[in-house]
Amino acid sequence: MDTSPPNPGSHGKLVLVVDPDAKSREIARKSLERPDLEILEASGITEALALARRSPPDVVLSELILSDGSGFALCRSIRESEALASKPIVIVSRWSLEADRILGFECGVDDFVSKPYFARELVSRVRAVLRRSAHLAVVAEEKRVTSRDGLVVDTSRRSAWVDGAMVPLTPREFSLLESLALAGGRVLSRGDLIREAWGSPDGLQGRSVDAHIKSLRRKLGSARDSVETVRGLGYRFADEGRGYVVERRGDRSEEPFRPAAGDRSLLG
């Protein structure tokens, strides 16, 4: 059984095959013998998790019945691991009834392959889940970090930078900026922002949003145009090269803020 770490100079995708039967592991290994794939093997949950933590695989192929538990238990352990949670998991087993598949999908399994299988089928399934995983990673990264004209908003770190310098935002100000950035240019009304950043507290008025937007813009400095006012509708994250439109008449975001009764505890 191959439990050695992958070659550091290789650029192949790492496949962890988990099966208590040595013959089944051999069949999987031979089926996956491709220049772009590397194989690690384990017989049970404990061994698989130890290997995965040492050399995180790109995809896990697991038998349903393992030497020290079930493939579903392995799946749950992987999904609960911060380092491994996003790894795709394929159950490869002859024991895969409809109820098993439903339970597996609820545990976080990505796909099922029934034994016996054709080698090309297994390779195609593995490559398919790898493509989906890569696409989801790109989407997650694009959503995690939004940048515009010197402003970078990182939602995972709940931080923002302008021209490389971190902006000292309050949690509420960041929540507003995050909501606008993730909306992708869509206009958010004051009510939308109250729901997004405050969780719809009773009695909160739109002027609280305006006051926080005014403070947010001031702190953004040269990137203040990233937060655009849309007259009569609300706010949006401005497209590159488009400044915000100031409501010169009746623009409450430019007025001194006087909080309504009960609003003070909601600031910051």
N, C-alpha and C positions, 0 to 999 in steps of 0.2 A: 504494500500500500504506500502510495507516494504522499508523504506528509512534509516534504522539504519545501522551503519557501521558494517562490518563483525566481527566475533569473532576473536580477535587477536591470540588465541591459535589454530585456525583451519588452516588446510593446503589445503583446497579445492580451486578450481579455482573459481574466482568471475565472475559471469555473470550479466551484466546490461541489463535488459529487458525494452525497451522504447516503450510504446504503450498508446494511449489516452483512450483505452477501457479497463475498469477494468476486464471484463470477459476474454478478450484476454490475459491479463497479468496473470490471474489466470490459464488459460489453459497452458501457457508457464511455469509458476512456477511448476505446478503439473507434466508436462512432463519432467522437468529437475530435479525432486527430486531424486538426486543421492548423495551418501556419499561424492563424490569428487567434487561436485558442490555447490556453494552458490549463492543465487539470491538477486539482488537489483532491485527495480522497479522505473520507472519514467514515467510520462505521456507526457512530451514534452522536447524540446531542452534545455531550461534554467535549468530545474530541473535535466536533465540527466548530463549536463556538471558540475553542482554544485556537484552532487554525485560523478562523475568520478574524479574530482579534489581532493575531500576529500578521496575517497577510489578508486584508479585506478583499473578498472576492467581488467580481463584477456581477455574478449571478450564482444562485445556489440551486442545485438539483437534489431533491431529497425524496427518498422512499417514504411511504406513509408509515410503515411499521419499522421502527428502529430498535437497536439493541438496548437502549435505555429510555425509551419513551416513544412518542409519535412525531411524525413530520409536522403536525400541527403545533405541537409543543415547541419544536425547534423554530417554527415560523413565529410564534408569539415571542420567544426569546429574542429573535433577531429584530422584530418590530419594536421591542422595548429598549433596544440598545441604541443610544444616540449615534454611535459611529456606524452602525450597520442598518439602521431602520429603513433607509431608502433602497437597499439592495433588492433586486427582483428575485422571487422565489418560484420555482416550478416543482410541483409534486410529480414524481415519476413512479407509478405504481400500478399493479394489476388490481389493487384493492381501492377502486375509486368509483363508488356508486354515486348517484345523484346527491344523496344526503351528505356524502363525504365532500363533494365538490362545493356544495353550498356552505358547509362548515368551513372548508378551506378558504373560500373567498372572504368569509366573515373574519377569519384569522389574519388575512392579508396575503394569501397566496395569489400569485399573478397568473398562473396557468397550470394546466394538468396535461400530462402525457401518459397514455395507457401503455402498459407492457403487454405483449411484446411490441416494439416499435421498429420502424425503419430508421436506419442511421441518418438518412437525409432529412427525415421528419424531425428527429431530435435536434439536429443542427439548425434547421429552419426555425423551430420554436425558440431555441436559445437566442438566435440572432434577432428574432422578432422582439423578445422581451428586452434585449439589450438596446435595440433601437428606440423602443418606447421609453426606457429608462433614461437614455441620453436626451431624448426630446423633453421629458419632464424636468430633467436637471437644468436644461437651458431655459425653459419657461420659468422655473423657480428662481434662477439667478437673475433673469431679466426683471422679475417682479421684486426681488429682494433689493436690488440696487437701481435707483433711478437717477439719472444725471441730466442736467440741462445748464448750459451756459455758465459753467463754473460751480454749480450747485450739485452736490451728491447727497442723496438720501438713502441710507442703509437701514432697511426696516428690521433686519435681524439684530443689529446692534443698537437700534433706536437712536441713531446719531445722524447728524447732518454736517456737511463741510461746505464752505464757500472758499474757492481758490486755495484749497488745501488746509484751511484753518477750521477747526471744529467750532460750530455755532452753539453757544450756551442756551439751549432751548429748555423750557419747562416741559414736563411730561405732556401737559395739555397742548402746548404749542406744537410739540412734535407730532402728537396724534392728529392734529389738524393738517400739518404738512404731509404726513404719511397718507392720510385719506385723499388729499388732493393729488398727490403724486401717483398713487395706485389707481386713481380714476382715469388716468391716461388722457387728460384733456376734456373729459366729460364735466359738464357744469354740475356742481353740487350746491343745492340750496342751503340756506341757514339751517333748515330743519334736518336736511341730510347730514350736515356736519354735526349737529347736536346728537343725532343718533349714532354717528360714527365715533365721535371723540368723547362724548359724555355718556353714551348709553341711554339716551332719552330720559334724563331726570325730570321730574314734574316741576313745572313753574319756571324752567329756564327759558329766557327770552333770547331772540336773535341778536340783540345788542351785545350779549356776552360773547357771541361768535365774532362780531365786528371788532370788539376790543382786543380779543386775542389775535385776530388777523392783523390788526394794526401793529401790535407788539411784535408779531412774527415777521412782518415785513421790515420793521425797523432793525431787527437783529440780523436779517438776511443781507442787509447792506447792499452791495453791488448786485446781488441776485434777487432783490426785492421784486423785480418784474416777473419772477417765476410764478407769483401768486397774482392772478388776474381777477379783477372784478368784472362781472358781466351784469350790466345795468338791469335792475329789476328782477334778476334771476338768482344770483349768488356768486360763487367763486369757482375758479378752475385753475389747474396747473397749466401755465401758458406754453404754447408750442415754441420751439426754438425760433428766436428772432422776432417774437411778437410780444410786445409789452402789455401790461394790464391797462384796462380802461378805467380811469378814476371817475366815479360818479360825483361830478363837481357840485351838483345841486342835490341836497338831501342824502349825500353819502355819509351814512352814520359811522362808517369805519374811520373817517377822518375827524370825527367829533370827539371831544373829551368824554371819557366813559364814566357814567354814573350807574353803578350796578343797582338792579332792582332788588327789592327786599328778598332775602334768601339766596342771593346769587354769590355773595362773597366767599362762601365756602367752596364754590366751584371754580374759583380762579386758580390758575397754575396747575 
